[in-house]
Amino acid sequence: MKKIKAIYKIICIFTLIGVILCFQNSGITNIYKTTNNNPNKNVNLNAMAKVIANFQAADINTVLDTYYGTLTGYVADCPLCSGKLGCTGQNVLDRTTEYEDAQYGKVRIVASSSNLPCGSIVRFLNNTVSETGVITAIVLDRGVTGTSLDLLVESTDIALTKIGSRKINYDILRFGWTRE
């Protein structure tokens, strides 16, 4: 019994000391201020929006706009044609219908009105001329009005039988020579 009383007294003393220390520490009100020395400490939402826009701009297949117009076909030696592309002056009388673009690779050539700047990239569906059904083309010529496109083809027969004149929706992938 004496041992139990001794243990009880020790426990009470430690409890009393703990209570006293708690009351002493409760009066301490230190304010700690932390500083962030990281130069990127602020979240700049404008910068984040620019980064997202750059990612989208880097994706060359992101559609920038969609137009509705008429698709027709033409050949370089048509009665009103000079055989030279209006945007580059390149001679296409040799039946050239494609252009090697730095970003898009091998693309078809189309004529457009000045609504689309030279170098613009468009994409539309046409399974009579393309094996995949999707045509990606670059505006390198002029001579049509409004939102119409005129696809450069190898022969008058292809222009009349495989393209004719049809209404299409086409996507703009690039306005002009740079994607901005």
C-alpha positions as CSV (number, residue, x, y, z in Angstrom):
1,M,0.0,0.0,0.0
2,K,2.9,2.3,0.7
3,K,4.2,1.7,-2.8
4,I,0.8,2.6,-4.3
5,K,0.7,5.9,-2.2
6,A,4.2,6.8,-3.4
7,I,3.4,6.2,-7.0
8,Y,0.1,8.2,-6.6
9,K,2.1,11.1,-5.1
10,I,4.6,11.0,-8.0
11,I,1.8,11.0,-10.6
12,C,0.1,13.9,-8.8
13,I,3.3,15.9,-8.7
14,F,4.0,15.4,-12.4
15,T,0.4,16.3,-13.2
16,L,0.7,19.5,-11.1
17,I,3.9,20.4,-12.9
18,G,2.3,19.8,-16.3
19,V,-0.7,22.0,-15.4
20,I,1.6,24.8,-14.2
21,L,3.6,24.6,-17.4
22,C,0.5,24.7,-19.5
23,F,-0.8,27.8,-17.8
24,Q,2.6,29.5,-18.3
25,N,2.8,28.6,-22.0
26,S,-0.8,29.7,-22.6
27,G,0.2,33.3,-22.1
28,I,2.9,33.2,-24.8
29,T,1.7,34.7,-28.0
30,N,4.6,34.6,-30.4
31,I,3.6,35.5,-33.9
32,Y,5.7,33.7,-36.5
33,K,5.9,35.3,-39.9
34,T,7.2,33.2,-42.8
35,T,8.5,34.6,-46.0
36,N,8.5,33.0,-49.4
37,N,11.7,33.8,-51.2
38,N,10.6,31.9,-54.3
39,P,10.4,34.4,-57.2
40,N,7.5,32.5,-58.7
41,K,5.4,32.8,-55.6
42,N,2.4,34.5,-57.2
43,V,0.0,32.6,-59.4
44,N,-0.4,34.8,-62.4
45,L,-3.6,33.8,-64.2
46,N,-2.7,35.9,-67.3
47,A,0.6,34.0,-67.6
48,M,-1.3,30.7,-67.2
49,A,-3.8,31.7,-69.9
50,K,-0.9,32.5,-72.2
51,V,0.8,29.2,-71.6
52,I,-2.5,27.4,-72.3
53,A,-2.9,29.4,-75.5
54,N,0.6,28.5,-76.5
55,F,-0.1,24.8,-76.0
56,Q,-3.2,25.2,-78.2
57,A,-1.2,27.2,-80.8
58,A,1.4,24.5,-80.8
59,D,-1.3,21.9,-81.7
60,I,-1.6,22.6,-85.4
61,N,-4.9,20.7,-85.7
62,T,-6.8,23.0,-83.3
63,V,-9.6,24.6,-85.3
64,L,-9.4,28.4,-85.2
65,D,-12.7,29.1,-87.0
66,T,-15.1,27.3,-89.4
67,Y,-16.5,28.8,-92.6
68,Y,-19.3,27.8,-94.9
69,G,-18.8,28.2,-98.6
70,T,-18.8,26.6,-102.1
71,L,-16.0,24.2,-103.2
72,T,-15.2,24.1,-106.9
73,G,-12.2,22.8,-108.8
74,Y,-9.9,24.5,-111.3
75,V,-6.9,23.7,-113.4
76,A,-3.8,26.0,-113.9
77,D,-4.4,26.4,-117.7
78,C,-8.1,27.4,-117.5
79,P,-9.1,30.3,-119.9
80,L,-8.9,33.0,-117.1
81,C,-5.8,31.5,-115.4
82,S,-2.2,32.6,-115.8
83,G,-0.7,29.3,-114.6
84,K,1.0,31.2,-111.7
85,L,-0.2,31.2,-108.1
86,G,-1.4,34.7,-107.0
87,C,0.3,34.5,-103.6
88,T,3.7,33.1,-104.5
89,G,4.0,33.5,-108.3
90,Q,4.9,29.8,-108.5
91,N,4.2,28.3,-112.0
92,V,1.8,25.4,-111.7
93,L,1.3,24.7,-115.4
94,D,3.2,21.4,-114.8
95,R,0.1,20.1,-113.0
96,T,1.5,20.7,-109.6
97,T,-1.4,20.5,-107.1
98,E,0.4,20.2,-103.8
99,Y,2.7,22.3,-101.7
100,E,5.2,21.3,-99.1
101,D,4.4,23.4,-96.0
102,A,6.9,23.6,-93.1
103,Q,4.3,22.9,-90.4
104,Y,1.7,20.8,-92.2
105,G,3.8,18.9,-94.7
106,K,2.3,18.0,-98.1
107,V,-1.0,19.9,-98.6
108,R,-3.3,20.7,-101.5
109,I,-3.4,24.1,-103.1
110,V,-6.6,26.2,-103.0
111,A,-7.7,29.6,-104.3
112,S,-9.6,31.8,-101.9
113,S,-10.9,35.4,-101.7
114,S,-8.9,37.9,-99.7
115,N,-11.0,36.9,-96.7
116,L,-8.3,34.3,-96.0
117,P,-4.7,35.6,-96.1
118,C,-2.2,33.9,-98.3
119,G,-0.7,30.9,-96.5
120,S,-3.8,30.1,-94.5
121,I,-4.4,26.4,-93.9
122,V,-7.9,24.9,-94.3
123,R,-9.3,21.4,-93.8
124,F,-12.5,20.0,-95.3
125,L,-14.1,16.7,-96.3
126,N,-14.1,15.4,-99.8
127,N,-14.0,11.7,-100.4
128,T,-14.1,11.9,-104.2
129,V,-10.6,13.5,-104.5
130,S,-9.0,12.3,-101.3
131,E,-8.4,8.7,-100.3
132,T,-8.9,9.5,-96.6
133,G,-11.8,11.9,-97.3
134,V,-10.0,14.7,-95.5
135,I,-8.2,17.4,-97.5
136,T,-5.8,19.8,-95.9
137,A,-5.0,22.7,-98.2
138,I,-3.1,26.0,-98.3
139,V,-4.4,29.2,-99.8
140,L,-1.8,30.1,-102.5
141,D,-4.1,31.6,-105.1
142,R,-6.9,34.1,-105.5
143,G,-9.8,34.4,-107.9
144,V,-12.9,33.5,-105.9
145,T,-15.4,35.6,-103.9
146,G,-16.7,35.4,-100.4
147,T,-16.0,32.2,-98.5
148,S,-15.7,30.0,-101.5
149,L,-12.7,27.8,-102.2
150,D,-11.3,26.6,-105.5
151,L,-9.3,23.4,-105.3
152,L,-6.4,23.1,-107.8
153,V,-6.7,19.8,-109.6
154,E,-4.8,18.0,-112.4
155,S,-7.5,18.1,-115.1
156,T,-10.7,19.7,-116.2
157,D,-12.3,16.3,-116.1
158,I,-11.5,15.9,-112.3
159,A,-12.7,19.5,-111.7
160,L,-16.1,18.8,-113.3
161,T,-16.7,15.2,-112.3
162,K,-15.2,14.7,-108.9
163,I,-15.6,18.2,-107.5
164,G,-18.2,20.1,-109.4
165,S,-19.7,22.8,-107.2
166,R,-20.8,21.8,-103.7
167,K,-21.5,23.5,-100.4
168,I,-18.9,22.7,-97.7
169,N,-18.0,23.6,-94.2
170,Y,-14.2,24.0,-93.8
171,D,-12.1,24.5,-90.8
172,I,-9.4,27.2,-90.6
173,L,-6.2,25.7,-89.0
174,R,-4.0,28.7,-89.6
175,F,-4.6,32.3,-90.7
176,G,-1.8,33.4,-93.0
177,W,1.8,32.0,-92.7
178,T,2.0,32.0,-89.0
179,R,-0.4,30.4,-86.4
180,E,-1.2,33.2,-84.0
